[in-house]
Amino acid sequence: KISVKAHALRQQGKTTREADLYVMEGLFTTVTNVNFDPNDIAGIISRGFALGKELGVECDQEIPEDLNGLIALGEKVGIESRLTTLGEDVTGLQELIMYGLKGTAAYADHAYILGKEDDSVYAFFHEALAFLLNPAPTVDELVGYALKTGEVNLTVMGLLDAANTGTYGHPVPTPVRITPVQGKAILVSGHELKDLELLLKQTEGKGINIYTHGEMLPCHGYPELKKYSHLVGNYGGAWQDQREEFEAFPGSILMTTNCIQKPKETYKARIFTTGLVQWPGVDHVENNDFSAVINAALEADGFAETEEEKTILTGFG
């Protein structure tokens, strides 16, 4: 309903900055592997109710005060309830649009953090979410919005490319070490280039080697990131293998934006989250201060020896 109101205000030539950012971050937060902390999600929902009140959104129901109440409210509009009332085709297309919006919002948020945004993207988020409240949409209407979602995502991918290359330079083919180097270590996973840059700056001269993991591998190709000599390589493989790989990693681990799985107790004390990603019981870094991550790395064993160098190639545009 925030988007319904924001969409209506835009039709009057009025923008709603707070609603734009709230909806973008809310969509990204609910991507599959981002925020698993139910109490934090409840807090985000509460902020939404408060924002809606500020915008003049009429609320036709009591706001639940506890987590179970919020869950029950969500179940009323969940997939199973809509399958019964709207059928498989309509519900499936609604979900296709919703997950497309979530993915688009993830890329839009990455671009926004690096200073790139497009007001037309926020406008479409509101328009599409308002449309999804239509109680009797047609298949043709839904297919049209699904295609439009893909079109807007291409715009956002352009924003993200401009943000990444404008900030860190155009990637160049770069051999990346995949065998460890002796010394203390921090492993960075997720997608956020800015977090990696800030960590690299905060660890300069501290005798800590930084490794990328999973989908952070391409960071090694960017000139403004690869210039840091203590960004020494990539450790492990795909993000879904993290529970075994993180357990074996002898340092601290930083999860940026998403890609987290349930941590094992063997490494739960040395894994940290930042940005939108969270897990209950895992320390969350606020205000880009990575001191706790650095201290955990210094307290950990680190790699005992340097293994024979092996590399893979990344950095292709």
N, C-alpha and C positions, 0 to 999 in steps of 0.2 A: 504493500500500500504506500510505502515511501516513494517507490518509483511511479505509482499512479499519480501521486501528488506532484512529484518532480516533473513528470511528463506534461501534466496540465499546466504547470507554471511556465515550462519552456514554450508551450504554445502561445503564452502571453508575452514572450520575450524575456522571461526572468530565468536566471540560472540559480542553481542551489549547490554551491561548492561542497558543503558538508555532506549533502546527500549523495553527490557524485562519488566522493571518496569512500563513504561508508558502504555504498552498494558495490563498488569495485572490490574493496577489501573483503566484504562479506562473501561475495561470490568466490574469491580466491581462497578464503579461509576454509570453505566447505568443499574444496577439491579433495579427492579421496584420501591423500596421504599428507595432509597439512596439519590440521589442529585436532588432536585427539583428547583434549582436556575438556570434559563436559561442563565444568564450572566456568571455564573461560568462555566457552560458547554461550553459556547462559548470560554471562556479562555482556557479550556482544549483542545478544538479542535484547537485553534490557536497554542498552544504548539506543537500539533501533526504535524501541517504543518511545523513549524520551525524545529522540529526534523527530519521530512522527508527530508527537504532540506539539513540538516547536513549529512544525510545518503546517499544523492545522489538520492533520489526518484524523478523521473520525474513526474511533475504535468501537466496534460493535460487540466487544466481548471483554470479560474481565482478564486482566493480565495475570497469569499464574505467578505466584511468588516463590515456588520451589521448582527444582529440576524435574521432578516427576510430572508436575503440571504442564511444563513446557513440552516434555516428551509427548504427553497425551494430546496436546494441542497440535503438535506436528503430525501425529498419526492420522488426524482427521483430514489432512490434505496430502498424505503420502501416496506413494505409488499404488499400494494395494487398494486403498479406498477409491482411487480414480480408475483403476482397472475395472472395478465393479460398476461405476457410474458412467464412464466414458468409453470403455472398451480398449482393446490392445493397441489399435492403430493410433488413435488420438493420444493415448497416454504415452506410447512409445515416441511419438513425434514431439510431444511436450518435453520429454526427458532428453531427447536429442538436442533440442534447442537449449535447455537448461545446462546441460554439460558443455555444449559449445560456448555458452556465455561464461561458464566457469573457467574454461581454458583460455578464452580471450581475455578475461579479467586478470588471469595470472600473468600473461605477457604484458598487459597494459600496466599492471602494478610494477613489474620489473622496469619498464620504460619510464614510468612516472618517477621512480626512485632516482633515476639518472637524468631527470629534468625534461623528459619528452612526454607530451600528452596531446590529445586531440579532442576538443569538446564534442565533436560529432560522435565519438565513441561512447562517451558518457550518455549522450542523448539516446543512442540506440539501446544501451543497457536499460534505461528507464522505459523506453517504448516497448521493448521486447518483454520485460518483466510485467509491465502493465497488461500487455496482450495475453500473457499466460494466465491471468486471472479471469479471462473470458470463460464463462461457465459452459458455453456450447460452441467451441471453435470447429471450423471445418477442416478437413484434411488438406484442402488446397491452401487455406490460409496458413496452416502450420508448416507445410512444405515451403511456402514462400518465406516465412520467417527463418526456417532452417537454412535456406540458401543465403539469405541476407546475413545471417550470423557468420557464415563462412566468408562472405565478402568483407564484413567488418574485421574479421580476424586477420585477413591479409593486410588491411590498413594498419592494424596493431603490430603485426610482424615487421612491417616497414618502420614503424616507430621504434621498435625494440632494436632493430638492426642499426638504425641511425643513432640510438642512444649508446649502444655498445661500442660501435666503431668511432663515434664522435668523442667518446670519453677515453677509450683505451686503444684506439688505432685499428686499422684493418688487419685481421689475422693473417699470418704468414705460415707456410708449412714449417713445422717445428718438431724435431725429435724429442720425445718426452721419456725420461727415465722411469722404468717400472720396477726397478729393484731398489731396496732401501739403502739409505746412507747412514752411517754411524751417527748417533746423537739423539737428542730430544726431538719430539715430533708432535705435530698437530695435523689432523686429517679434516679436510673441509668437503662437505657434501651438499647437495641441493642444486641451486641455480644462480644464486645472487653474486654477481661480479663485484658489486660495491662492498659487500661484507668481506670478501676475500681481500680486496685492496686494503681495507681498513685493518684487517688482521695482519697483513704483511707489513704495514707501516708500524703497528704496535709491537711487532716481534723483531724488528730490525735490531741487530746487535745483542740479542738475548741468547744466541746459540741454539735456536730452535729451528728445525727444518719444517717447512710447510709442504704437505702433500694434498693433491686433489683426489676426489673419489667420485665414481659414477659419472653423472652428467656434468660435473665440473671440469672434466678432462679438457674441453676445448679452450679453457682459460689460458692454457700455456701458449696458445698461438697469438694472443694479443700483445703487441709491443709494450704497452704501459703496465702490463702485469708480469710478463716474462723478464722484465729488467731486474726484478728482485732476485738476487742470487740465492736466497734461502727458500725460494719456491723450487724445490729440488726434483719433484716428480709426481707421478700418480701411483696410488696404492689401491689394489683390488680391482674389481670389475663393476658389474651392474649394481644399481642401488638395491635391487631385491636380494642380493647376496650379503647384505651388510651385517646380518646378525652373526655370521661366522667370521667375516673379515674384521669387523670392529672388535670382536672378542680377542682376535690375535694381534691387533694393532697396539703397540706398547706406548701409546701416548694419549692425548685428549682428542676429542672429536667435536666438531662444530657442524650442526645441521642448519642450513640456511633455506628458508622459504618452504621447502617440502621434502618429500622422499624418505621420511622417517618411518621405521617399523618399530614394533614393541621392543625396547631394549632388554637385553639379558641383564640379570643382576651382576654378572661378572664385569660389565663395563658401564653400568648405569651411573656410577658416581663420576665418570670422566667423559660423559657425553653431555653436550649443551645444545640448546636451541636458541634461535634469534629470529627476529621478524615475526611473521605470522605463524610459523610452525611451533607447535607445543605438544608436550606429552606429560601426563600427570606424573609428578615426582621427579621430573628432569629439570635441572636448573635452567632458567631462561635468562638470557643476556638482554639487559635493557640499555638504551642510550649508547649503543655501539661501544660499550666498554668491555673489552675481551680479557680483562685481568684474570677472571676466574678460570678461563680457558687456558691462559698462559701459565698460571700457577699449577694447574692440574697437569700440564705437560711437563713442567719442570720437576714435579714430584714423581711422575711415572718413570719407568725404567728407560724408555727410549730404545732405539735399535743398538744392539751391542757391537755390531760390526757392519762394515760396508760390503755389500755383495757385488759380484761381478756385474758391470753395467749392461743392462738390456733396455732397448727403447722401442717405442711405437711412434708413429707419425700422426700429428694432428695439425690443425690450423688451416684447413682448406676452406675457402669461402663457399 
